[in-house]
Amino acid sequence: MALSVHDQEILRRRVYGLVDDELLAEHRERPFGPHSPRLIEVLDFLRRNPDPEQPRYLVLDDDEGFEVGMRSSERGGPPTSVDDERFSTREEAEHAVFLRRLADYGALRGDLLPHGGSNAPRPTDDLPYPDGGGAE
């Protein structure tokens, strides 16, 4: 990951601890809001996409349903489909994008894939620091 030290700390200290079954259910039920303060905090982190190396997902609509796509790495290039999974509603596709973003940042682990359980913060050693050690 190419996160700044500051964003690594936000991810470790805030985002990981906020992601649980309740948060995932809330987003699944209301991907367009209104959202709880917990979900707003997680969405704000994901939407600002602090790691330029992470994929930039979007929802594609081809009049036969919805699918998850990825923005082109070339400016103005066409988006590409991520896989063959189709969704009957935009809400389902938006939730799939949300889950992919969480997984990309390591915020979905264990029985939270796809759902079920808690998501305790990771140990400091899991994140790289410029001096090679963990946060003190």
Backbone as a printed PyTorch tensor [residue, N CA C, xyz], in Angstrom:
tensor([[[  0.8320,  -1.1750,   0.0000],
         [  0.0000,   0.0000,   0.0000],
         [  0.8750,   1.2360,   0.0000]],

        [[  0.3680,   2.2830,  -0.6070],
         [  1.0980,   3.5410,  -0.6730],
         [  0.4240,   4.6040,   0.1920]],

        [[ -0.0800,   4.2080,   1.3340],
         [ -0.7260,   5.1590,   2.2380],
         [  0.3140,   5.9660,   2.9960]],

        [[ -0.0320,   7.2190,   3.2680],
         [  0.8250,   8.0230,   4.1280],
         [  0.7600,   7.4320,   5.5400]],

        [[  1.7190,   7.7930,   6.3710],
         [  1.7160,   7.3240,   7.7650],
         [  0.4250,   7.7660,   8.4450]],

        [[ -0.0210,   8.9770,   8.1500],
         [ -1.2630,   9.4950,   8.7300],
         [ -2.4620,   8.6280,   8.3310]],

        [[ -2.5730,   8.3090,   7.0350],
         [ -3.6890,   7.4790,   6.5720],
         [ -3.5950,   6.0530,   7.0920]],

        [[ -2.3810,   5.5310,   7.2770],
         [ -2.2240,   4.2090,   7.8840],
         [ -2.8170,   4.2060,   9.2920]],

        [[ -2.5630,   5.2680,  10.0330],
         [ -3.0890,   5.3640,  11.3980],
         [ -4.6050,   5.4990,  11.4050]],

        [[ -5.1620,   6.2840,  10.4900],
         [ -6.6220,   6.4070,  10.3910],
         [ -7.2280,   5.0360,  10.0970]],

        [[ -6.6320,   4.3330,   9.1530],
         [ -7.1260,   3.0030,   8.7850],
         [ -7.0640,   2.0600,   9.9750]],

        [[ -5.9300,   2.0300,  10.6480],
         [ -5.7310,   1.1050,  11.7580],
         [ -6.5480,   1.4860,  12.9970]],

        [[ -6.5320,   2.7550,  13.3510],
         [ -7.1720,   3.1770,  14.6040],
         [ -8.6660,   3.4250,  14.4830]],

        [[ -9.1560,   3.7850,  13.2950],
         [-10.5670,   4.1280,  13.1570],
         [-11.3260,   3.1520,  12.2540]],

        [[-10.9100,   3.0640,  11.0000],
         [-11.7070,   2.3370,  10.0060],
         [-11.8540,   0.8680,  10.3600]],

        [[-10.7370,   0.1820,  10.6870],
         [-10.8250,  -1.2420,  10.9970],
         [-11.8090,  -1.5110,  12.1270]],

        [[-11.8090,  -0.6880,  13.1360],
         [-12.6870,  -0.9040,  14.2770],
         [-14.1470,  -0.5820,  14.0180]],

        [[-14.4260,   0.1820,  12.9740],
         [-15.8080,   0.5520,  12.6540],
         [-16.5210,  -0.4840,  11.7960]],

        [[-15.7650,  -1.2790,  11.0620],
         [-16.3650,  -2.2400,  10.1250],
         [-16.7910,  -3.4910,  10.8790]],

        [[-18.1050,  -3.7220,  10.9160],
         [-18.6710,  -4.9100,  11.5470],
         [-19.9600,  -5.2810,  10.8160]],

        [[-20.6250,  -6.3230,  11.2820],
         [-21.8680,  -6.7780,  10.6350],
         [-22.9070,  -5.6740,  10.5360]],

        [[-23.0430,  -4.9060,  11.6040],
         [-24.0470,  -3.8390,  11.6400],
         [-23.7760,  -2.7910,  10.5600]],

        [[-22.5100,  -2.3960,  10.4140],
         [-22.1490,  -1.4020,   9.4070],
         [-22.3860,  -1.9380,   7.9990]],

        [[-21.9940,  -3.1900,   7.7610],
         [-22.2070,  -3.7950,   6.4360],
         [-23.6920,  -3.9070,   6.1150]],

        [[-24.4970,  -4.2860,   7.1040],
         [-25.9450,  -4.3910,   6.8920],
         [-26.5440,  -3.0220,   6.5920]],

        [[-26.0850,  -2.0080,   7.3110],
         [-26.5900,  -0.6510,   7.0650],
         [-26.3030,  -0.2260,   5.6240]],

        [[-25.0920,  -0.4660,   5.1590],
         [-24.7710,  -0.0660,   3.7920],
         [-25.5500,  -0.8950,   2.7730]],

        [[-25.7030,  -2.1800,   3.0380],
         [-26.4560,  -3.0460,   2.1230],
         [-27.9030,  -2.5560,   2.0030]],

        [[-28.4910,  -2.1470,   3.1260],
         [-29.8920,  -1.7010,   3.1260],
         [-30.0720,  -0.2980,   2.5510]],

        [[-29.0780,   0.5820,   2.7600],
         [-29.2110,   1.9730,   2.3190],
         [-27.8810,   2.4860,   1.7530]],

        [[-27.4570,   1.9840,   0.5920],
         [-26.1630,   2.4150,   0.0590],
         [-26.1120,   3.9020,  -0.3040]],

        [[-27.2670,   4.5210,  -0.5180],
         [-27.2990,   5.9410,  -0.8760],
         [-27.7100,   6.8280,   0.2980]],

        [[-27.8600,   6.2360,   1.4850],
         [-28.1600,   7.0110,   2.6900],
         [-29.6370,   7.0210,   3.0110]],

        [[-29.9930,   7.6460,   4.1150],
         [-29.0910,   8.3400,   5.0390],
         [-28.1940,   7.3520,   5.7900]],

        [[-27.0040,   7.8410,   6.1850],
         [-26.0140,   6.9920,   6.8410],
         [-25.7530,   7.4380,   8.2680]],

        [[-25.3800,   6.4720,   9.0980],
         [-24.9650,   6.7530,  10.4680],
         [-23.6010,   7.4540,  10.4480]],

        [[-23.2370,   8.1280,  11.5340],
         [-21.9040,   8.7520,  11.6040],
         [-20.7710,   7.7340,  11.3940]],

        [[-20.9330,   6.5060,  11.8770],
         [-19.9070,   5.4730,  11.6900],
         [-19.7040,   5.1710,  10.2090]],

        [[-20.8030,   4.9750,   9.4960],
         [-20.7050,   4.6560,   8.0750],
         [-20.1750,   5.8540,   7.2950]],

        [[-20.5780,   7.0590,   7.6610],
         [-20.0620,   8.2570,   6.9910],
         [-18.5420,   8.3230,   7.1180]],

        [[-18.0220,   8.0130,   8.2990],
         [-16.5690,   8.0600,   8.5050],
         [-15.8430,   7.0570,   7.6040]],

        [[-16.3760,   5.8480,   7.5070],
         [-15.7590,   4.8330,   6.6480],
         [-15.8700,   5.2430,   5.1820]],

        [[-17.0440,   5.6940,   4.7620],
         [-17.2270,   6.1120,   3.3700],
         [-16.3260,   7.2870,   3.0110]],

        [[-16.1740,   8.2440,   3.9210],
         [-15.2910,   9.3810,   3.6460],
         [-13.8680,   8.9140,   3.3820]],

        [[-13.3900,   7.9650,   4.1890],
         [-12.0410,   7.4320,   3.9760],
         [-11.9440,   6.7490,   2.6130]],

        [[-12.9040,   5.8930,   2.2870],
         [-12.8630,   5.1500,   1.0290],
         [-13.0140,   6.0720,  -0.1820]],

        [[-13.8780,   7.0540,  -0.0760],
         [-14.1530,   7.9220,  -1.2260],
         [-12.9930,   8.8390,  -1.5740]],

        [[-12.2150,   9.2130,  -0.5880],
         [-11.0850,  10.0750,  -0.9240],
         [ -9.9230,   9.2590,  -1.4800]],

        [[-10.0370,   7.9450,  -1.4200],
         [ -9.0780,   7.0230,  -2.0420],
         [ -7.6340,   7.4590,  -1.7970]],

        [[ -7.1890,   7.4150,  -0.5280],
         [ -5.8590,   7.9300,  -0.2220],
         [ -4.7040,   7.1260,  -0.8060]],

        [[ -4.9510,   5.9390,  -1.3140],
         [ -3.8840,   5.1230,  -1.8870],
         [ -4.0350,   5.0960,  -3.4040]],

        [[ -3.1760,   5.8110,  -4.1220],
         [ -3.3030,   5.8550,  -5.5840],
         [ -3.0560,   4.5110,  -6.2620]],

        [[ -2.4970,   3.5490,  -5.5350],
         [ -2.2610,   2.2280,  -6.1220],
         [ -3.4970,   1.3330,  -6.0770]],

        [[ -4.5210,   1.7280,  -5.3200],
         [ -5.7440,   0.9260,  -5.2290],
         [ -6.6130,   1.1570,  -6.4620]],

        [[ -7.3500,   0.1360,  -6.8870],
         [ -8.2480,   0.2950,  -8.0420],
         [ -9.3280,   1.3380,  -7.7600]],

        [[ -9.8020,   1.9770,  -8.8170],
         [-10.8920,   2.9350,  -8.7080],
         [-12.1070,   2.2920,  -9.3690]],

        [[-13.0340,   1.8390,  -8.5170],
         [-14.2080,   1.1180,  -8.9910],
         [-15.3430,   2.0670,  -9.3550]],

        [[-16.2400,   1.5620, -10.2060],
         [-17.4580,   2.2680, -10.5480],
         [-18.5060,   1.2440, -10.9370]],

        [[-19.7510,   1.6930, -11.0160],
         [-20.8570,   0.8230, -11.4010],
         [-21.1610,   1.0710, -12.8740]],

        [[-21.1980,  -0.0100, -13.6470],
         [-21.5180,   0.0590, -15.0710],
         [-22.9540,  -0.4020, -15.2830]],

        [[-23.6890,   0.3200, -16.1320],
         [-25.0810,  -0.0040, -16.4450],
         [-25.1770,  -0.1980, -17.9530]],

        [[-25.5530,  -1.4130, -18.3700],
         [-25.6580,  -1.6750, -19.8100],
         [-27.0800,  -1.9950, -20.2380]],

        [[-28.0490,  -1.5340, -19.4760],
         [-29.4790,  -1.7490, -19.7440],
         [-29.9110,  -3.2020, -19.5450]],

        [[-28.9900,  -4.0930, -19.2260],
         [-29.3300,  -5.4850, -18.9060],
         [-29.0540,  -5.7800, -17.4470]],

        [[-28.6460,  -4.7730, -16.7210],
         [-28.2930,  -4.9220, -15.3220],
         [-27.0630,  -4.0920, -15.0100]],

        [[-26.5040,  -4.3390, -13.8570],
         [-25.3670,  -3.5560, -13.3860],
         [-24.1990,  -4.4830, -13.0910]],

        [[-22.9970,  -3.9470, -13.2200],
         [-21.8040,  -4.6970, -12.8810],
         [-20.7540,  -3.7440, -12.3280]],

        [[-19.7720,  -4.3230, -11.6580],
         [-18.6820,  -3.5380, -11.1070],
         [-17.6120,  -3.3970, -12.1800]],

        [[-17.1820,  -2.1680, -12.3810],
         [-16.1240,  -1.8980, -13.3370],
         [-14.9710,  -1.1960, -12.6500]],

        [[-13.9140,  -0.9910, -13.4160],
         [-12.7420,  -0.3090, -12.9000],
         [-12.3550,   0.7800, -13.8980]],

        [[-12.0580,   1.9520, -13.3530],
         [-11.6290,   3.0540, -14.2160],
         [-10.3080,   2.6960, -14.8870]],

        [[-10.1460,   3.2090, -16.0810],
         [ -8.9060,   2.9970, -16.8270],
         [ -7.7650,   3.7390, -16.1470]],

        [[ -6.5790,   3.1860, -16.2220],
         [ -5.4080,   3.8730, -15.6760],
         [ -4.9560,   4.9950, -16.6150]],

        [[ -5.4430,   4.9700, -17.8510],
         [ -5.1330,   6.0230, -18.8200],
         [ -6.2590,   7.0460, -18.8330]],

        [[ -5.9040,   8.2990, -18.7440],
         [ -6.9080,   9.3670, -18.7420],
         [ -7.7860,   9.2700, -19.9930]],

        [[ -9.0970,   9.2480, -19.7740],
         [-10.0450,   9.1810, -20.8770],
         [-10.2790,   7.7810, -21.4200]],

        [[ -9.5580,   6.7900, -20.8920],
         [ -9.7300,   5.4150, -21.3490],
         [-11.0450,   4.8380, -20.8630]],

        [[-11.5780,   3.8490, -21.5620],
         [-12.8590,   3.2630, -21.1600],
         [-12.7090,   2.3900, -19.9100]],

        [[-13.7480,   2.3460, -19.0850],
         [-13.7120,   1.4480, -17.9260],
         [-13.7900,  -0.0070, -18.3850]],

        [[-13.3090,  -0.9000, -17.5350],
         [-13.3810,  -2.3260, -17.8460],
         [-14.1750,  -3.0360, -16.7680]],

        [[-14.8430,  -4.0990, -17.1550],
         [-15.5920,  -4.9140, -16.2130],
         [-14.6110,  -5.6910, -15.3420]],

        [[-14.9160,  -5.7920, -14.0470],
         [-14.0400,  -6.4940, -13.1140],
         [-14.2330,  -8.0000, -13.1960]],

        [[-15.4880,  -8.4400, -13.3170],
         [-15.7880,  -9.8660, -13.4300],
         [-17.1430, -10.0240, -14.1060]],

        [[-17.6660, -11.2280, -14.1220],
         [-18.9340, -11.4940, -14.8060],
         [-20.1490, -11.3620, -13.8920]],

        [[-19.9510, -10.9900, -12.6370],
         [-21.0810, -10.8990, -11.7150],
         [-22.0080,  -9.7520, -12.1130]],

        [[-23.2990, -10.0510, -12.1870],
         [-24.3220,  -9.0650, -12.5710],
         [-25.2350,  -8.8030, -11.3850]],

        [[-25.7550,  -7.5820, -11.3270],
         [-26.6610,  -7.1770, -10.2480],
         [-27.9240,  -6.6230, -10.8640]],

        [[-29.0550,  -6.9320, -10.2440],
         [-30.3250,  -6.4760, -10.8030],
         [-30.6240,  -5.0190, -10.4460]],

        [[-29.9990,  -4.4960,  -9.3780],
         [-30.2340,  -3.1040,  -8.9990],
         [-28.9080,  -2.3630,  -8.8120]],

        [[-28.9690,  -1.0590,  -8.9910],
         [-27.7820,  -0.2290,  -8.7570],
         [-27.3600,  -0.3160,  -7.2990]],

        [[-28.3320,  -0.4360,  -6.3840],
         [-28.0180,  -0.5360,  -4.9550],
         [-27.1370,  -1.7520,  -4.6600]],

        [[-27.4880,  -2.9000,  -5.2490],
         [-26.6810,  -4.1160,  -5.0510],
         [-25.2660,  -3.9220,  -5.5920]],

        [[-25.1600,  -3.2860,  -6.7540],
         [-23.8460,  -3.0580,  -7.3540],
         [-23.0230,  -2.0790,  -6.5230]],

        [[-23.6630,  -1.0350,  -5.9940],
         [-22.9470,  -0.0710,  -5.1460],
         [-22.4330,  -0.7570,  -3.8800]],

        [[-23.2170,  -1.6670,  -3.3270],
         [-22.7660,  -2.3860,  -2.1350],
         [-21.5810,  -3.2960,  -2.4810]],

        [[-21.5980,  -3.9010,  -3.6520],
         [-20.4750,  -4.7370,  -4.0780],
         [-19.1960,  -3.8950,  -4.2180]],

        [[-19.3210,  -2.6630,  -4.7180],
         [-18.1730,  -1.7590,  -4.8090],
         [-17.6600,  -1.4370,  -3.4070]],

        [[-18.5670,  -1.1580,  -2.4910],
         [-18.2050,  -0.8650,  -1.1020],
         [-17.4090,  -2.0250,  -0.4950]],

        [[-17.8860,  -3.2510,  -0.6800],
         [-17.1860,  -4.4220,  -0.1520],
         [-15.8070,  -4.5870,  -0.7870]],

        [[-15.6990,  -4.3450,  -2.0820],
         [-14.3940,  -4.4470,  -2.7490],
         [-13.4080,  -3.4230,  -2.1860]],

        [[-13.8960,  -2.2030,  -1.9710],
         [-13.0060,  -1.1630,  -1.4280],
         [-12.5430,  -1.5250,  -0.0150]],

        [[-13.4550,  -2.0210,   0.7980],
         [-13.0730,  -2.4430,   2.1450],
         [-12.0340,  -3.5600,   2.0840]],

        [[-12.2610,  -4.5310,   1.2020],
         [-11.3230,  -5.6520,   1.0710],
         [ -9.9570,  -5.1640,   0.5860]],

        [[ -9.9290,  -4.2090,  -0.3350],
         [ -8.6600,  -3.6840,  -0.8430],
         [ -7.8170,  -3.0600,   0.2600]],

        [[ -8.4800,  -2.4520,   1.2440],
         [ -7.7670,  -1.8300,   2.3580],
         [ -7.5960,  -2.7810,   3.5390]],

        [[ -7.9780,  -4.0350,   3.3600],
         [ -7.8000,  -5.0150,   4.4250],
         [ -8.7850,  -4.8580,   5.5620]],

        [[ -9.8960,  -4.1860,   5.3160],
         [-10.8750,  -3.9410,   6.3740],
         [-11.9170,  -5.0510,   6.4720]],

        [[-11.8840,  -6.0160,   5.5750],
         [-12.7570,  -7.1900,   5.6620],
         [-11.8680,  -8.3900,   5.9000]],

        [[-12.0540,  -9.0060,   7.0550],
         [-11.2260, -10.1640,   7.3900],
         [-12.0960, -11.2500,   8.0140]],

        [[-11.5790, -12.4540,   7.9870],
         [-12.2210, -13.5730,   8.6740],
         [-13.6570, -13.7660,   8.2720]],

        [[-14.5100, -13.8360,   9.2730],
         [-15.9100, -14.1380,   8.9910],
         [-16.6870, -12.9250,   8.4840]],

        [[-16.0320, -11.7950,   8.2560],
         [-16.7070, -10.6540,   7.6280],
         [-16.7070, -10.7840,   6.1100]],

        [[-16.0500, -11.8110,   5.6030],
         [-16.0860, -12.0600,   4.1620],
         [-17.0480, -13.1950,   3.8670]],

        [[-18.2190, -12.9900,   3.3450],
         [-18.8280, -11.7340,   2.9920],
         [-19.4900, -11.0190,   4.1580]],

        [[-19.8830, -11.7350,   5.2240],
         [-20.4500, -11.0650,   6.3880],
         [-20.4580, -11.9990,   7.5820]],

        [[-20.5380, -11.4010,   8.7910],
         [-20.6870, -12.1960,  10.0150],
         [-19.5310, -12.1070,  10.9740]],

        [[-19.5930, -11.2300,  11.9840],
         [-18.5740, -11.2070,  13.0280],
         [-18.0570,  -9.8300,  13.3650]],

        [[-16.9370,  -9.8050,  14.0630],
         [-16.3490,  -8.5380,  14.4770],
         [-15.0990,  -8.2520,  13.6670]],

        [[-14.5690,  -7.0680,  13.8410],
         [-13.4230,  -6.6420,  13.0560],
         [-12.4930,  -5.8190,  13.9430]],

        [[-11.8410,  -6.4740,  14.8800],
         [-10.9640,  -5.7820,  15.8210],
         [ -9.8040,  -5.1300,  15.0870]],

        [[ -9.2790,  -4.0050,  15.6180],
         [ -8.1470,  -3.3450,  14.9660],
         [ -6.9620,  -4.2880,  14.8280]],

        [[ -6.2160,  -4.1080,  13.7750],
         [ -5.0330,  -4.9270,  13.5200],
         [ -3.8850,  -4.4800,  14.4110]],

        [[ -2.9660,  -5.3850,  14.6580],
         [ -1.7490,  -4.9830,  15.3790],
         [ -0.9570,  -3.9810,  14.5440]],

        [[ -0.2140,  -3.1440,  15.2140],
         [  0.5830,  -2.1160,  14.5460],
         [  1.5680,  -2.7220,  13.5710]],

        [[  2.0650,  -3.9190,  13.8400],
         [  3.0840,  -4.5360,  12.9950],
         [  2.6110,  -4.8120,  11.5740]],

        [[  1.2970,  -4.8440,  11.3400],
         [  0.7860,  -5.1540,  10.0060],
         [  1.0070,  -4.0260,   9.0110]],

        [[  1.2870,  -2.8100,   9.4950],
         [  1.4080,  -1.6830,   8.5970],
         [  2.8580,  -1.2390,   8.4910]],

        [[  3.2930,  -0.9200,   7.2890],
         [  4.6820,  -0.4880,   7.1150],
         [  4.8900,   0.9420,   7.6220]],

        [[  6.0130,   1.1930,   8.2340],
         [  6.3820,   2.5250,   8.6890],
         [  7.7330,   2.8560,   8.0950]],

        [[  8.0070,   4.1390,   7.8900],
         [  9.2650,   4.5270,   7.2440],
         [ 10.4940,   3.9770,   7.9440]],

        [[ 10.4830,   3.8480,   9.2680],
         [ 11.6660,   3.3520,   9.9710],
         [ 11.6860,   1.8340,  10.0860]],

        [[ 10.6780,   1.1710,   9.5020],
         [ 10.6180,  -0.2840,   9.5270],
         [  9.9870,  -0.8520,  10.7670]],

        [[  9.6850,  -0.0140,  11.7510],
         [  9.0700,  -0.4960,  12.9850],
         [  7.6160,  -0.1370,  13.0560]],

        [[  6.9890,  -0.4540,  14.1690],
         [  5.5900,  -0.1150,  14.3890],
         [  5.4580,   1.2070,  15.0930]],

        [[  4.2450,   1.6950,  15.2070],
         [  3.9720,   2.9430,  15.9050],
         [  4.2330,   2.7290,  17.3950]],

        [[  4.7790,   3.6940,  18.0120],
         [  5.0750,   3.6140,  19.4510],
         [  4.0970,   4.4540,  20.2060]]])
